[in-house]
Structures are given as C-alpha cells and as structure tokens.
Amino acid sequence: MIANLRTLMGICIGLATLSLAAGCASANWIGTLVVLAIGLLWLSVLRHSNPRVADWGLFLLMAGAVWGGFEQVAWGWLLTGVAAALAAWDLTHYLDHLQAASERQAEDRLVRRHLLRLAGVTLGGWMLAALTLLVNIHFNYIGALVLAGAGVLALTRTLRTVQWDAP
C-alpha cells in the first residue's frame, strides 16, 4: 500500500507542477521554468518522503501560484495546481506518519479511509473555490451587516449545539 501512496504522491506533484507551469507559460517563460524546477526537485526526493522537502515544495508552489495570480494567469490552472500540491503535501506527511507507527493494524483500511477523505476535501475545496471565483455578489453596507449578523448567529448556534452534544 505504501508503494501506491508514493505513486499517488508523484501523480499529485506532477499534476501540480504541470498545471502551474501550463498556466504560467502564457505569462512568462522564466516563471514556467522555475515552477518546473521546483516540481522536479520535489519529485527527485519523493522516494525518501522527507516532510521538510514537502513543506518547502508546497510553499514554493504556492508562491508560484501567487505570482501567477499577479501575472493574471487563468484561475483554473492555479486552483488545480494548488489543490494538487496540497494533496501531495498531505500524502507525504501521512506516509511519514504511517511509517513512524509501531503497529500497523488494518493499514489498508486506514489508508483507504484517508484517501477517500482527502479526495472529498480536495474536490470539495476545488469546487468551492471555483464557485467563489465565478460568482460576483454586490452588497451595500446594510446588506453586509445583515449577512454578518446572520453568520454570527449561525456560528453561535453551531457552537452551542456542539457544546451540548459533548460528553
């Protein structure tokens, strides 16, 4: 199962790198080469699954995505690259956690559950971010105050419900 996680991490790193590079290609070739170099460096140390390299790889790809945003790169490329980089980072840390565990009971089931949750969070986050970027809603001052009040009320009720249900 660990070999499958490494393969999936490589796919996520490759997808993140290629999407950011494809998006940056329209803006600047130097930025494209930098993003490709970051992705290749992260892929080169993949078999060691060093969490520090994953942290730096994620940070540098995020910086590349921010730079792409300033260069007016299409948001779809940037969003896909960021989501895939986050998934690769999570898988690197999860694999490190699995290898550090002294007992590995029901490892396949744990990995499968983690991958399903990661897929749901990644896809859901991508879709919510895409929806946020596609929709433009304009509020006046009163509308913003009403919306903020409704949010505070909903958050307060949610917290009270969580406190009452806790043992």
C-alpha positions as CSV (number, residue, x, y, z in Angstrom):
1,M,0.0,0.0,0.0
2,I,2.9,2.3,0.6
3,A,4.1,2.0,-3.0
4,N,0.6,3.0,-4.1
5,L,0.8,6.1,-1.8
6,R,4.2,7.1,-3.3
7,T,2.8,6.7,-6.8
8,L,-0.2,8.8,-5.9
9,M,2.1,11.5,-4.4
10,G,4.1,11.5,-7.6
11,I,0.9,12.0,-9.7
12,C,-0.2,14.8,-7.4
13,I,3.2,16.6,-7.6
14,G,3.3,16.1,-11.4
15,L,-0.3,17.5,-11.7
16,A,0.5,20.5,-9.5
17,T,3.7,21.2,-11.4
18,L,2.3,20.8,-14.9
19,S,-0.9,22.9,-14.1
20,L,1.1,25.7,-12.7
21,A,3.7,25.5,-15.5
22,A,0.9,25.4,-18.2
23,G,-0.8,28.5,-16.6
24,C,2.5,30.4,-16.2
25,A,3.5,29.6,-19.8
26,S,1.1,32.2,-21.1
27,A,2.6,34.9,-18.8
28,N,6.3,34.3,-18.6
29,W,8.7,31.5,-19.7
30,I,11.1,32.1,-16.8
31,G,8.3,31.5,-14.3
32,T,7.4,28.3,-16.1
33,L,10.9,27.1,-15.9
34,V,11.1,27.9,-12.1
35,V,7.8,26.1,-11.4
36,L,9.1,23.1,-13.4
37,A,12.4,23.1,-11.5
38,I,10.5,23.2,-8.1
39,G,8.3,20.3,-9.2
40,L,11.2,18.2,-10.4
41,L,13.2,18.9,-7.2
42,W,10.2,17.7,-5.2
43,L,9.8,14.6,-7.4
44,S,13.5,13.8,-7.1
45,V,13.3,13.3,-3.4
46,L,10.0,11.5,-3.5
47,R,11.3,8.1,-2.6
48,H,12.7,9.5,0.7
49,S,9.4,11.1,1.5
50,N,11.0,13.8,3.6
51,P,8.3,16.1,5.1
52,R,10.7,19.1,5.1
53,V,11.0,18.8,1.3
54,A,7.2,18.6,1.0
55,D,6.8,21.7,3.2
56,W,9.3,23.6,1.0
57,G,7.8,22.2,-2.2
58,L,4.3,23.3,-1.1
59,F,5.5,26.7,0.0
60,L,7.3,27.4,-3.3
61,L,4.5,26.1,-5.5
62,M,2.1,28.3,-3.5
63,A,4.4,31.2,-4.1
64,G,4.4,30.4,-7.8
65,A,0.6,30.4,-7.7
66,V,0.5,33.8,-6.0
67,W,3.0,35.1,-8.6
68,G,0.7,33.6,-11.3
69,G,-2.2,35.5,-9.8
70,F,-0.3,38.7,-10.1
71,E,0.5,37.9,-13.7
72,Q,-3.2,37.4,-14.5
73,V,-2.9,33.6,-15.2
74,A,-6.2,31.8,-15.7
75,W,-7.5,30.8,-12.2
76,G,-8.3,27.2,-13.3
77,W,-4.6,26.4,-13.7
78,L,-3.7,28.0,-10.5
79,L,-6.5,26.4,-8.5
80,T,-5.8,22.9,-9.9
81,G,-2.1,23.3,-9.1
82,V,-2.7,24.5,-5.5
83,A,-5.2,21.7,-4.8
84,A,-2.8,19.0,-6.2
85,A,0.1,20.4,-4.3
86,L,-1.9,20.4,-1.0
87,A,-2.9,16.8,-1.7
88,A,0.8,15.8,-2.3
89,W,1.8,17.6,0.8
90,D,-0.8,15.8,2.9
91,L,0.1,12.4,1.4
92,T,3.8,13.0,2.2
93,H,3.0,13.7,5.9
94,Y,0.5,10.8,6.1
95,L,3.1,8.4,4.7
96,D,5.6,9.7,7.2
97,H,3.1,9.1,10.0
98,L,2.3,5.6,8.8
99,Q,6.0,4.6,8.6
100,A,6.6,6.0,12.1
101,A,3.8,4.0,13.7
102,S,4.9,1.0,15.7
103,E,1.9,-1.1,14.9
104,R,0.2,-1.3,11.6
105,Q,-3.1,-3.0,12.2
106,A,-5.7,-2.6,9.5
107,E,-3.3,-0.4,7.5
108,D,-5.2,-0.9,4.2
109,R,-8.4,0.2,5.7
110,L,-6.9,3.3,7.3
111,V,-5.2,4.3,4.1
112,R,-8.4,3.8,2.1
113,R,-10.3,6.0,4.6
114,H,-7.7,8.7,4.5
115,L,-7.6,8.7,0.7
116,L,-11.4,8.9,0.5
117,R,-11.4,11.9,2.9
118,L,-8.6,13.5,1.1
119,A,-10.4,13.1,-2.3
120,G,-13.6,14.6,-0.8
121,V,-11.8,17.6,0.8
122,T,-9.7,18.2,-2.3
123,L,-12.6,18.0,-4.7
124,G,-14.9,20.0,-2.4
125,G,-12.3,22.7,-1.8
126,W,-11.7,23.0,-5.6
127,M,-15.4,23.3,-6.3
128,L,-16.0,25.9,-3.5
129,A,-13.0,27.9,-4.6
130,A,-14.2,27.8,-8.2
131,L,-17.7,28.8,-7.2
132,T,-16.2,31.7,-5.2
133,L,-14.2,32.9,-8.2
134,L,-17.1,32.6,-10.6
135,V,-19.8,34.3,-8.6
136,N,-19.9,38.1,-8.1
137,I,-22.3,39.3,-5.4
138,H,-22.5,43.0,-4.6
139,F,-23.8,44.1,-1.2
140,N,-24.4,47.6,0.2
141,Y,-23.5,48.4,3.8
142,I,-26.8,47.3,5.3
143,G,-26.8,44.0,3.4
144,A,-23.2,43.3,4.6
145,L,-24.3,44.0,8.2
146,V,-27.3,41.7,7.9
147,L,-25.2,38.9,6.4
148,A,-22.5,39.3,9.1
149,G,-25.2,39.2,11.8
150,A,-26.7,36.0,10.3
151,G,-23.2,34.5,10.2
152,V,-22.6,35.3,13.9
153,L,-26.0,33.9,14.8
154,A,-25.4,30.7,12.9
155,L,-21.9,30.2,14.3
156,T,-23.2,30.8,17.9
157,R,-26.0,28.2,17.4
158,T,-23.5,25.7,16.0
159,L,-21.1,26.2,18.9
160,R,-23.9,25.7,21.4
161,T,-25.0,22.6,19.7
162,V,-21.5,21.2,19.8
163,Q,-21.1,22.0,23.5
164,W,-24.4,20.3,24.4
165,D,-23.6,17.2,22.5
166,A,-20.1,16.8,24.0
167,P,-20.0,14.3,27.0
